[in-house]
């Protein structure tokens, strides 16, 4: 395992047990972001870096019983919390790195990534891997339940222009990874970037 993977696992392992109680009011923001994916019954969707699986219930509701929902995370402790919360009933859980997904090329209709980009070891390469598993015309949602400025304030640091989620940085990184940014919202109440998989 790389140093980056080890750091991510250590960070989230230390926070897994109380993750959901630290952010108890995020549910509606997750549901609203999932709604913007435009999923249909029978679609196949991945929650990349699913953590405790907070997106899995709205994803399951969107694709219905005939759809496929997969939650992938690198941290065993986060997946254990997802099971403890019963969210494994809404989707299959995979212990894996989004850098090397055990999924066929073009096998998904959409990817949802909450708080994902800032924890990727090689963001451009990892976004390319997400593009690999999504069919042309499929959708990627990069989401956070609070915006960039609010998140920086929460962590006691200034908002800097080199933030990966800043639109001038994110747009070309997505474009170079097989995605076309179609919508970008960065407000105190949420961050949501939607992109379409190029053919």
Wavefront OBJ file of the C-alpha trace (Angstrom):
o trace
v 0.000 0.000 0.000
v 1.287 3.471 -0.870
v 1.987 6.157 1.725
v -0.981 8.125 0.359
v -3.316 5.163 0.843
v -1.974 4.599 4.353
v -2.551 8.265 5.259
v -6.126 8.166 3.933
v -6.863 4.972 5.861
v -5.373 6.372 9.069
v -7.327 9.631 8.706
v -10.684 7.903 8.194
v -10.106 4.992 10.577
v -9.639 7.470 13.429
v -12.950 9.163 12.544
v -15.127 6.269 11.385
v -16.946 5.448 14.624
v -18.417 8.928 15.095
v -18.488 10.102 11.455
v -22.278 10.062 11.110
v -22.881 11.688 14.497
v -20.441 14.508 13.653
v -22.463 15.398 10.551
v -26.043 14.357 11.372
v -27.814 16.897 9.155
v -26.184 16.046 5.817
v -28.894 13.624 4.644
v -31.014 16.128 2.684
v -27.931 17.533 0.929
v -26.917 14.026 -0.146
v -30.423 13.290 -1.412
v -30.539 16.554 -3.380
v -27.138 15.881 -4.976
v -28.142 12.343 -5.932
v -31.335 13.729 -7.508
v -29.202 15.935 -9.766
v -27.492 12.850 -11.223
v -30.707 12.118 -13.133
v -30.575 8.400 -12.429
v -33.337 6.143 -13.726
v -34.716 2.804 -12.607
v -32.301 0.043 -13.550
v -29.202 2.266 -13.716
v -25.844 1.120 -12.334
v -24.079 3.555 -10.012
v -20.907 3.641 -7.930
v -20.460 5.641 -4.736
v -16.680 6.163 -4.935
v -15.147 6.683 -1.507
v -18.506 5.840 0.045
v -17.337 6.085 3.655
v -20.204 5.139 5.944
v -22.539 4.886 2.965
v -24.657 7.977 3.502
v -25.344 8.242 -0.251
v -26.360 4.607 -0.647
v -30.037 4.966 0.437
v -30.826 7.840 -1.979
v -28.856 6.097 -4.733
v -30.880 2.915 -4.186
v -34.124 4.903 -4.194
v -33.101 6.504 -7.504
v -32.234 3.280 -9.354
v -34.881 1.107 -7.745
v -34.709 -2.625 -7.045
v -33.621 -3.435 -10.614
v -30.627 -1.088 -10.451
v -27.132 -1.741 -9.164
v -25.583 0.296 -6.341
v -21.951 -0.229 -5.330
v -20.156 1.527 -2.497
v -16.355 1.428 -2.707
v -14.003 2.603 0.006
v -10.364 2.121 0.968
v -10.978 2.113 4.742
v -12.338 -1.058 6.383
v -13.523 0.889 9.453
v -15.753 3.117 7.306
v -17.306 0.104 5.590
v -17.920 -1.512 8.993
v -19.833 1.624 10.017
v -21.839 1.426 6.782
v -22.823 -2.148 7.700
v -23.580 -1.134 11.283
v -25.935 1.554 9.941
v -27.634 -1.041 7.705
v -26.615 0.698 4.495
v -25.237 -2.527 3.042
v -28.894 -3.344 2.322
v -28.897 -0.487 -0.212
v -25.759 -1.468 -2.099
v -22.861 -3.897 -2.375
v -19.807 -2.730 -0.431
v -16.317 -3.131 -1.887
v -13.054 -2.636 -0.020
v -10.970 -1.185 -2.827
v -9.041 1.843 -3.992
v -10.749 3.977 -6.642
v -7.359 4.029 -8.386
v -7.890 0.397 -9.489
v -11.550 -0.574 -9.488
v -12.442 -4.251 -9.975
v -15.141 -3.288 -12.502
v -15.459 -3.756 -16.252
v -14.918 -0.796 -18.573
v -18.148 1.047 -19.338
v -20.141 -1.020 -16.843
v -21.686 1.914 -14.938
v -24.095 4.728 -15.735
v -22.875 7.097 -13.021
v -20.386 7.755 -10.240
v -21.095 9.734 -7.076
v -18.092 10.996 -5.100
v -18.702 12.835 -1.842
v -15.634 14.595 -0.449
v -13.567 12.465 -2.796
v -11.241 14.650 -4.866
v -9.174 16.088 -2.028
v -8.339 12.565 -0.786
v -7.188 11.136 -4.119
v -3.491 10.328 -4.371
v -3.357 11.128 -8.109
v -6.549 13.063 -8.877
v -6.223 13.199 -12.675
v -5.325 9.499 -12.934
v -8.013 8.501 -10.455
v -10.669 10.496 -12.331
v -9.503 8.700 -15.490
v -10.116 5.371 -13.733
v -13.635 6.510 -12.824
v -14.160 7.450 -16.487
v -12.980 3.970 -17.523
v -15.812 2.241 -15.643
v -18.554 4.623 -16.861
v -20.231 4.330 -20.254
v -19.926 7.267 -22.682
v -22.603 9.805 -21.735
v -22.604 8.609 -18.115
v -22.408 11.116 -15.285
v -19.999 11.974 -12.463
v -21.055 13.996 -9.426
v -18.339 15.426 -7.177
v -20.122 16.580 -4.042
v -19.581 17.992 -0.598
v -22.387 18.962 1.800
v -20.735 22.329 2.386
v -18.914 24.597 -0.045
v -15.186 25.147 -0.367
v -15.041 28.329 1.739
v -17.134 26.815 4.539
v -15.002 23.682 4.520
v -11.768 25.677 4.671
v -13.166 27.670 7.597
v -14.188 24.432 9.356
v -10.568 23.259 9.084
v -9.190 26.651 10.161
v -7.349 27.400 6.935
v -7.730 29.961 4.163
v -9.303 29.125 0.839
v -6.437 28.978 -1.659
v -6.451 29.254 -5.473
v -4.709 25.867 -5.787
v -7.756 24.043 -4.310
v -8.465 21.141 -6.693
v -12.193 21.861 -6.506
v -11.849 25.454 -7.703
v -13.505 25.571 -11.121
v -10.381 26.819 -12.987
v -8.496 23.780 -11.630
v -11.264 21.206 -11.775
v -12.488 21.863 -15.315
v -9.174 21.095 -17.109
v -8.396 18.193 -14.775
v -11.753 16.612 -15.616
v -11.297 17.318 -19.324
v -7.916 15.617 -19.297
v -9.449 12.600 -17.563
v -12.295 11.907 -19.986
v -14.989 14.113 -18.445
v -16.716 17.336 -19.511
v -17.832 19.620 -16.691
v -21.500 20.517 -17.249
v -22.516 22.165 -13.975
v -20.618 23.763 -11.100
v -22.068 25.048 -7.817
v -19.945 26.229 -4.889
v -22.083 27.789 -2.157
v -21.776 27.748 1.623
v -24.493 25.095 1.735
v -22.990 22.709 -0.843
v -20.416 21.941 -3.487
v -21.558 20.021 -6.564
v -19.728 19.564 -9.843
v -21.434 17.454 -12.498
v -19.553 16.051 -15.478
v -20.412 13.838 -18.432
v -18.230 10.988 -19.642
v -16.906 11.856 -23.077
v -17.083 9.217 -25.808
l 1 2 3 4 5 6 7 8 9 10 11 12 13 14 15 16 17 18 19 20 21 22 23 24 25 26 27 28 29 30 31 32 33 34 35 36 37 38 39 40 41 42 43 44 45 46 47 48 49 50 51 52 53 54 55 56 57 58 59 60 61 62 63 64 65 66 67 68 69 70 71 72 73 74 75 76 77 78 79 80 81 82 83 84 85 86 87 88 89 90 91 92 93 94 95 96 97 98 99 100 101 102 103 104 105 106 107 108 109 110 111 112 113 114 115 116 117 118 119 120 121 122 123 124 125 126 127 128 129 130 131 132 133 134 135 136 137 138 139 140 141 142 143 144 145 146 147 148 149 150 151 152 153 154 155 156 157 158 159 160 161 162 163 164 165 166 167 168 169 170 171 172 173 174 175 176 177 178 179 180 181 182 183 184 185 186 187 188 189 190 191 192 193 194 195 196 197 198 199
